[in-house]
Amino acid sequence: MPRSKKTRTRSTEATPPRHIRRLKQIRLEVAAEAARIISTEGQHNYHAAKKKAAERIGVSERLALPSNIEVKEALHRYQGLYGGSEHVENLEYLRQTAIEVMQMLEPFNPRLVGSVLDGTANRHSRIALHVFADSTESVIVFFLEHSQPFSEEQRQIRWHDGSHRTVPLIVFELNGASIELTIFEPVHLRQAPPSPIDGKPQRRATLAETECLLAEAMPATATGPGFQSP
């Protein structure tokens, strides 16, 4: 009988070279420190947090900066380990306040976005909403009619075609929380701008979706005083 040939098997998951493994470990360390900075120091900008983290750890930011997605994953892990009941209660409070604001801003089709929606918000986080109006002035008039103090800001965001646009913001306080409204034209209700985290269209939640999100975590509670009546 002919001899059977011996076949060599190779591991389907070869161990990466040492320097690759070390680089991956450094990226994880930078992401973890960036997450801690975001959670505890009031830093909202992921890139700034990553640069600060790399500087503290003492590594080259050119080689070791993690992606925004890696930082967001580290942020979820950090809050799961260290946030405890304080993080849960703060998130519920911010979502409850967001619902109150969205109810009052119903004429502008508000959508919840950002960290309050995805669960990474901390005590320094703003409640971020997208609202839709033919003009910024119509939103301003609404605030003036309701005697609600506010300030105006601007922000540059990346658009669908890769360009950057400057969008108007209305910022105000309610129930001790800071809220920012990014104002878009009604036509942009159909498609959200790219997320600064992963480049995909930003996740948006309607009032009903936000109420369901809160109901999953806590029983219904009474709302606060809200805007003053005109």
C-alpha positions in Angstrom: 0.0 0.0 0.0 1.3 3.5 -0.8 2.4 5.5 2.2 0.1 8.2 3.3 1.6 11.6 3.1 2.0 13.6 6.2 0.4 17.0 6.2 1.5 19.9 8.2 -1.1 22.0 9.9 -0.6 25.7 10.5 -2.3 27.7 13.2 -5.1 29.8 11.8 -4.3 32.5 14.3 -0.6 33.1 14.2 0.7 35.1 17.1 1.4 38.7 16.0 5.0 40.0 16.3 6.1 41.3 19.6 6.2 45.0 18.5 2.6 44.7 17.1 1.4 43.2 20.4 3.1 46.0 22.3 1.6 48.7 20.1 -1.8 47.2 20.6 -1.3 47.2 24.4 -0.2 50.9 24.3 -3.3 51.8 22.3 -5.5 50.1 24.9 -3.7 52.0 27.7 -4.1 55.3 25.9 -7.8 54.6 25.2 -8.3 53.7 28.9 -6.7 56.9 30.1 -8.6 59.0 27.5 -11.8 57.4 28.8 -10.9 58.3 32.4 -10.1 61.9 31.3 -13.5 62.2 29.5 -15.3 60.7 32.5 -13.7 62.7 35.3 -12.2 65.9 33.8 -15.0 67.3 31.7 -13.2 66.9 28.4 -15.7 66.3 25.6 -13.3 66.2 22.6 -12.1 62.7 21.9 -9.0 63.8 20.0 -7.9 66.2 22.8 -8.5 63.5 25.4 -6.3 61.0 23.4 -3.5 63.5 23.0 -3.6 64.3 26.7 -3.6 60.6 27.6 -0.7 59.8 25.3 1.3 62.7 26.9 0.6 61.4 30.4 1.5 57.8 29.6 4.7 59.1 27.8 4.2 57.6 24.4 4.3 59.0 20.9 0.8 60.2 19.9 1.8 59.7 16.3 2.1 55.9 16.7 -0.1 55.1 19.6 -3.4 57.1 19.3 -6.4 54.7 19.4 -9.4 55.3 17.2 -12.5 57.1 18.5 -14.3 53.8 18.5 -11.7 52.3 20.8 -12.0 55.2 23.2 -15.8 54.9 23.2 -15.5 51.2 24.0 -13.0 52.0 26.8 -15.5 54.7 28.1 -18.2 52.1 28.4 -15.8 49.8 30.2 -14.7 52.6 32.6 -18.2 53.6 33.5 -19.2 49.9 33.9 -16.3 49.5 36.4 -16.3 52.8 38.2 -19.5 54.6 37.4 -21.8 52.6 39.7 -25.1 53.9 40.8 -24.0 57.5 40.4 -23.5 57.0 36.7 -26.9 55.3 36.3 -28.7 57.9 38.3 -27.1 60.8 36.4 -27.9 59.2 33.0 -31.5 58.7 34.1 -31.7 62.4 35.2 -30.2 63.6 31.9 -32.6 61.5 29.9 -35.6 62.6 31.9 -34.6 66.2 31.4 -34.1 65.6 27.7 -37.7 64.2 27.5 -39.0 67.4 29.2 -37.1 69.6 26.8 -38.2 67.6 23.7 -41.8 67.9 24.8 -41.5 71.6 24.9 -39.7 71.8 21.6 -42.1 69.5 19.8 -42.7 72.1 17.0 -39.1 71.7 16.0 -39.1 67.8 15.8 -36.3 67.4 18.3 -34.0 64.3 18.2 -31.8 63.2 21.0 -28.2 62.5 20.0 -24.8 62.0 21.6 -23.7 60.7 24.9 -27.0 60.9 26.7 -28.5 58.7 24.0 -25.6 56.1 23.8 -25.2 55.9 27.6 -21.6 57.4 27.9 -22.7 60.7 29.4 -21.2 61.9 32.7 -21.8 64.7 35.1 -20.0 67.1 32.8 -22.0 66.2 29.7 -24.5 68.4 27.8 -27.8 67.0 26.6 -27.4 67.3 22.8 -30.5 67.6 20.6 -31.0 68.2 16.9 -33.9 70.5 16.1 -35.2 71.5 12.7 -36.4 74.9 11.6 -36.5 77.1 8.5 -34.3 79.6 10.3 -32.3 80.0 13.5 -34.4 83.1 14.2 -37.6 81.1 14.6 -35.9 79.1 17.4 -34.7 82.2 19.0 -38.2 83.8 18.9 -39.5 80.7 20.6 -37.1 81.1 23.5 -37.8 84.8 23.8 -41.5 84.2 23.9 -41.0 81.7 26.7 -38.6 83.9 28.7 -36.0 81.2 28.6 -32.4 82.6 28.8 -30.0 81.1 26.2 -26.7 81.8 24.4 -25.7 81.2 20.8 -22.7 79.2 19.7 -21.3 77.7 16.5 -19.7 74.4 15.7 -18.0 73.0 12.6 -19.1 69.5 11.7 -18.2 67.1 8.9 -20.9 66.7 6.2 -21.9 63.7 4.1 -19.7 64.7 1.2 -16.6 65.0 3.4 -16.7 68.8 3.6 -17.2 70.8 6.8 -20.1 73.0 7.7 -20.6 75.5 10.4 -23.9 74.9 12.2 -25.7 77.2 14.8 -26.2 76.1 18.4 -28.6 77.3 21.1 -27.3 76.6 24.6 -29.4 76.9 27.8 -29.9 75.5 31.3 -32.8 73.5 32.6 -33.2 71.6 35.9 -29.5 72.1 36.5 -28.5 70.5 33.2 -26.8 72.1 30.2 -28.6 71.6 26.9 -27.4 72.3 23.4 -29.6 72.5 20.3 -28.0 72.1 16.9 -30.3 73.7 14.4 -30.7 72.1 10.9 -33.0 72.8 8.0 -36.2 70.6 7.9 -34.8 68.7 4.9 -32.0 67.4 7.0 -34.4 65.5 9.2 -34.2 62.6 6.7 -30.5 62.0 7.1 -28.3 62.7 10.1 -24.8 64.1 9.7 -21.8 61.7 10.1 -20.9 60.8 13.6 -17.5 62.1 14.8 -16.9 58.7 16.4 -17.3 56.3 13.5 -18.3 58.4 10.5 -21.6 56.7 10.1 -24.9 58.7 10.2 -25.4 59.8 13.8 -27.9 57.8 15.8 -31.0 59.9 16.6 -33.9 59.2 18.9 -37.4 60.7 18.8 -39.3 61.7 21.9 -41.1 58.3 21.9 -37.9 56.4 21.5 -36.3 58.4 24.3 -39.2 57.8 26.6 -38.9 54.0 25.9 -35.2 54.2 26.6 -35.9 55.8 30.0 -38.8 53.4 30.8 -36.5 50.4 30.4 -34.3 51.7 33.2 -36.6 53.4 35.6 -40.3 53.9 36.5 -42.1 57.0 35.2 -41.5 60.1 37.3 -43.0 63.5 37.3 -41.4 66.2 35.2 -39.9 69.5 36.4 -41.2 73.0 36.0 -40.1 73.5 32.3 -40.2 76.7 30.4 -42.3 79.6 31.6 -45.6 80.1 29.8 -45.6 83.1 27.5 
